[in-house]
Amino acid sequence: MRIIAIDASIRRGVVSRSVEIAARAAEAAGAVVERIHLQDLDIRDCTGCSMCRATGVCKIRDDLPGLAARVVEADGVILGTPSYLRRPDDATKALLDRITGYFAASGQLRLPGMSERDVPSGPVARRAKRAIVITACGAPEPLATFFGYTTGPVRELRSALATGGIRTIGSLAVTAGWTRPAFDDWESDKAAALGRVLAGKI
């Protein structure tokens, strides 16, 4: 079982802590987890040229193709991002915009440089990857839910991942994230539970 844990937090705060709790729980359940801090990578914005769809390779020379290959080769994904104005942060948005070029017409991820006709199409290849998503915002409840600061990013992440055949099986939204020095117990427990569930589903 291979899981890639992608942490997009620039502050390395509650999102980073939640991703790490989930990753450790998955490891305790038997998974091998690779940790990626998205802010350490050079992933530039999509230019909309569509070369990736035609050739299977993005023309932008940065760290995205290597990360895309690691996502393709993983069995599960942990994706954590802060929420700004009801949206994932810029680093996550750039990742999702660019990685869609590695989605085959069948909705499955393909390796960078693999043409559409070379995409595996058997039952094993079509088996959906699983993911959990983690977000955090500064607004407290009930404002966070009422104004969509938590539901908006989760919905976007679910939709983008589903495009590549990655099914989101659970989510955690941490609210009032900038004003609290520590998690509530239930948030830590849920992050750990999500990690265990992800490891058990792959």
C-alpha positions in Angstrom: 0.0 0.0 0.0 1.5 3.3 -1.1 0.1 6.6 -0.1 1.3 10.1 -1.1 0.6 12.8 1.4 0.5 16.3 -0.1 0.6 19.2 2.3 0.0 22.6 0.6 0.1 24.7 3.8 2.5 27.6 3.6 2.4 28.2 7.4 2.9 24.5 8.3 0.1 24.9 10.9 -3.2 23.0 11.4 -3.3 21.6 7.9 0.3 20.3 8.2 -0.5 18.8 11.6 -3.7 17.2 10.3 -1.9 15.7 7.3 0.9 14.3 9.5 -1.6 12.8 12.0 -3.4 11.1 9.1 -0.1 9.9 7.5 1.1 8.4 10.8 -2.2 6.6 11.3 -2.0 5.2 7.8 1.6 4.0 8.4 0.5 2.3 11.7 -2.1 0.5 9.6 0.6 -0.9 7.3 0.8 1.7 4.5 4.0 3.2 3.1 3.6 7.0 3.1 5.6 9.5 1.0 5.3 13.1 2.3 5.3 16.1 -0.1 5.3 19.7 1.0 3.9 21.5 -2.0 5.4 24.8 -1.2 8.9 23.3 -1.6 8.2 22.4 -5.2 8.3 24.6 -8.3 4.9 24.2 -9.8 3.9 27.0 -12.1 0.5 28.1 -13.3 -1.2 26.4 -16.3 -1.0 28.4 -19.5 -4.0 26.6 -21.1 -2.0 25.5 -24.2 -3.4 21.9 -24.1 -0.1 20.3 -25.2 -0.4 17.9 -22.3 -3.7 16.5 -23.7 -2.2 16.1 -27.1 1.2 14.6 -26.1 0.9 13.5 -22.5 3.7 15.8 -21.5 3.4 19.4 -20.1 5.6 21.9 -21.9 6.4 23.7 -18.6 9.7 22.5 -17.2 9.2 22.3 -13.5 8.4 19.8 -10.7 4.9 18.9 -11.8 5.6 15.9 -14.1 7.6 14.2 -11.4 4.9 14.7 -8.8 2.2 13.6 -11.3 4.2 10.3 -11.8 4.3 9.8 -8.0 0.5 10.3 -7.8 -0.1 7.9 -10.6 2.1 5.2 -8.9 0.4 5.7 -5.5 -2.6 3.7 -4.3 -4.0 6.5 -2.2 -3.7 10.3 -1.7 -3.9 12.5 1.4 -4.3 16.1 0.2 -4.3 19.0 2.6 -4.8 22.7 1.8 -5.8 25.9 3.6 -9.0 27.6 2.4 -8.8 31.2 1.2 -12.1 32.9 0.1 -13.9 29.5 -0.1 -11.2 28.1 -2.5 -8.1 26.0 -2.1 -4.8 28.0 -2.0 -2.9 29.0 -5.1 -0.4 26.1 -4.9 -3.2 23.5 -4.8 -5.1 25.3 -7.6 -1.9 25.2 -9.8 -1.4 21.5 -9.0 -5.0 20.6 -9.8 -5.1 22.7 -13.0 -1.8 21.2 -14.3 -2.3 17.6 -13.2 -5.5 17.3 -15.2 -3.3 17.0 -18.3 -2.3 13.6 -17.1 -5.9 12.3 -17.0 -6.8 10.0 -19.8 -10.2 10.2 -21.7 -11.3 7.3 -19.6 -10.9 9.4 -16.5 -7.9 7.5 -15.2 -4.5 9.0 -14.5 -1.7 8.1 -16.9 2.0 8.4 -16.5 3.7 11.5 -18.0 4.5 10.9 -21.6 2.0 8.0 -22.0 -0.3 8.5 -25.0 -4.1 7.8 -24.8 -3.8 4.5 -26.6 -1.1 3.3 -24.1 -3.2 3.9 -21.0 -3.9 0.5 -19.3 -7.6 -0.3 -19.5 -8.1 -3.6 -17.7 -10.1 -4.1 -14.4 -7.0 -3.5 -12.2 -6.0 -0.3 -14.1 -9.6 1.0 -13.8 -9.7 0.5 -10.0 -10.2 3.9 -8.5 -7.6 5.3 -6.3 -8.8 6.6 -2.9 -8.2 10.0 -1.3 -8.9 11.9 1.9 -8.9 15.7 1.8 -8.1 18.1 4.7 -8.8 21.9 4.7 -8.6 24.6 7.3 -9.9 28.2 7.5 -9.7 31.1 9.9 -13.5 31.5 10.4 -15.2 29.9 13.4 -18.3 27.8 13.2 -21.1 28.3 12.3 -19.8 31.1 10.0 -17.3 28.7 8.3 -20.0 26.3 7.1 -22.7 29.0 6.5 -20.5 31.0 4.1 -18.9 27.9 2.5 -15.3 28.4 3.8 -15.1 24.7 4.5 -17.6 23.2 2.1 -16.3 25.1 -0.9 -12.7 23.8 -0.9 -13.8 20.2 -0.1 -16.2 20.3 -3.0 -13.6 21.6 -5.4 -11.0 19.0 -4.3 -13.5 16.1 -4.6 -14.5 17.2 -8.1 -11.0 17.7 -9.4 -9.8 14.3 -8.0 -12.8 12.5 -9.4 -11.8 13.7 -12.9 -8.8 11.5 -12.6 -10.6 8.5 -11.2 -9.6 9.3 -7.6 -12.5 8.8 -5.2 -12.6 10.9 -2.0 -13.7 8.7 0.9 -13.6 11.3 3.7 -12.7 14.9 4.6 -11.8 17.0 7.6 -12.3 20.8 7.8 -10.6 22.5 10.7 -12.2 25.9 11.6 -10.9 28.9 13.5 -7.5 27.5 12.5 -5.5 30.7 13.0 -6.8 31.5 16.5 -6.3 28.3 18.3 -3.0 27.0 19.6 -4.0 23.3 19.5 -6.5 20.9 18.0 -9.7 19.8 19.6 -9.5 16.1 20.4 -12.1 15.2 17.9 -10.2 16.8 15.1 -7.0 14.8 15.9 -9.1 11.7 16.3 -10.8 12.2 12.9 -7.6 12.9 11.1 -6.2 9.7 12.5 -9.4 7.8 11.7 -9.3 9.0 8.1 -5.7 7.8 7.7 -6.6 4.4 9.0 -9.7 4.2 6.7 -7.6 5.2 3.7 -5.0 2.5 4.4 -7.8 0.0 4.8 -9.5 0.9 1.5 -6.4 0.4 -0.8 
